[in-house]
Amino acid sequence: MIKFLMILLNIFFVMFTGKPMTGEPSLSERAQEQRSKWNIPTDELDYPVDSAYLDSLRTFGATIHHTSRWFNGATVEMSDAQAAEVGTWSFVSGVEKTRVSGERANGEKAKGERAKGERVSGEGNYTDEQLATYNLLPLHAAGYEGQGILMAICDGGFYKANTLDCFRQSQELGHFDFTDDADDFYGSTGTHGTECLSTISGMTDGYYGAATKADYYLMRSEEDEPESPKEMDNLVAALEKADSLGVNVFSVSLGYALFDNDEWDLNKYTDLDGKTTRVSRAATIAARKGMLVCVAAGNEGNGSWGTISAPADADSVLTVGAVSVDSLAGSFSSYGPSSDGRIKPEVCAVGVQATLIYPNGSIVRSNGTSFATPLLAGMAAALWSALPNENAMQIRERIIRSAHLYPNYDTGNKMGYGIPDAWAAYNMQLADISIQPSAISSQKILHDGQIIIIRNGVKYTIFGNPIGD
């Protein structure tokens, strides 16, 4: 009898030692125009990894899932024995296992990641109340609804998003799947992304999204199972793709803290500092490259984890908590601060009984920072369409400064600076804001984590508190 030995193939992130800055950067014409408009220089992070390194992996029998130009590496499927050999190669600086094949280590789905509340039927004029909570209706009335702004919505599934009548299909410019699941992108991949998209682009009788005139890409990074750090690298790939396309506003209702294999669990007291996980560092890099990144705080506020997850801990993003239309913080909304003491979430939007459209076309209500986040991202797109000559950091600053608690903040760490006011954000003067992306090196994020900006004559590091004059 012949016996066949099954070799388990796991997932690894392989890090390379060098990168040639030859040829063209991995940026579309639109992305290059955006960089030029806001004086953001091209650097090493904009060039792809060395194709010779990738060819060596393929020749060795490894399967490449995707690459990372920001972290000069690749997500690779191979055996442990192959990984050990790859780790000895001269152009490889490290090999990190990010997913194990086979059964889950602890036998249950990880906590702390995009849990949703129960749905109930909506009634009446469905969306005016939730848009009025952050005073978006006057901006809409003035004709600013996201036109000219390019968005990316990153999630775990967009069931029927390509056929629902509530979406203007011409505004979807494409879709990308960064997972290795075999599901059809619009098929059995889940409904969560479609629901989030509806808060931005949905339009039907009695329902209106926050930025219905913005164009968008759909991106899938969340896998069905298991829950592993590999999904964080999928999200890194999505952020890099969005950057290469010239996306202005990136909305992600995903977060990572606890995994099916306990050995990968994050430590909420040390790891959520914005510079430990690749995905949080990538969100910061995306912000340095001119993108406004909106991230869900999470739904663990009354659970055992409690606090935010990655990449909600990233600096220069907008982490979004959930409130009701009565401006009360949701009990489930994950609280801050980050482990290094920064205010998180920065702002809030309606995520308690938020109104959205389900893939069967019905209008429903549901709970989650998952829905507060695209609502806030949609507001940002509408605001940016009214102020097209400002950069992402200036739009972010307007949103924060318009929040109802600013310059104070919620000492309970659930609402941050509070609920923004879109109309006030549009009308405020920001002559004293001197944040200039051109003066900031994205590469420095990778080397020492210290990026300095000047605000009102005070030096700040991108991670942490003011460091003085």
Beta strands, then each sheet from edge to edge (+ up, - down):
strand 1: 10-16
strand 2: 63-68
strand 3: 73-78
strand 4: 92-99
strand 5: 120-121
strand 6: 150-155
strand 7: 172-177
strand 8: 203-204
strand 9: 207-208
strand 10: 215-220
strand 11: 249-252
strand 12: 292-296
strand 13: 318-323
strand 14: 347-350
strand 15: 354-357
strand 16: 363-366
strand 17: 452-455
strand 18: 458-461
strand 19: 466-468
sheet 1: 2+ 3- 1+ 4-
sheet 2: 5+ 16- 15+
sheet 3: 7+ 10+ 6+ 11+ 12+ 13+ 14+
sheet 4: 8+ 9-
sheet 5: 17+ 18- 19+
end
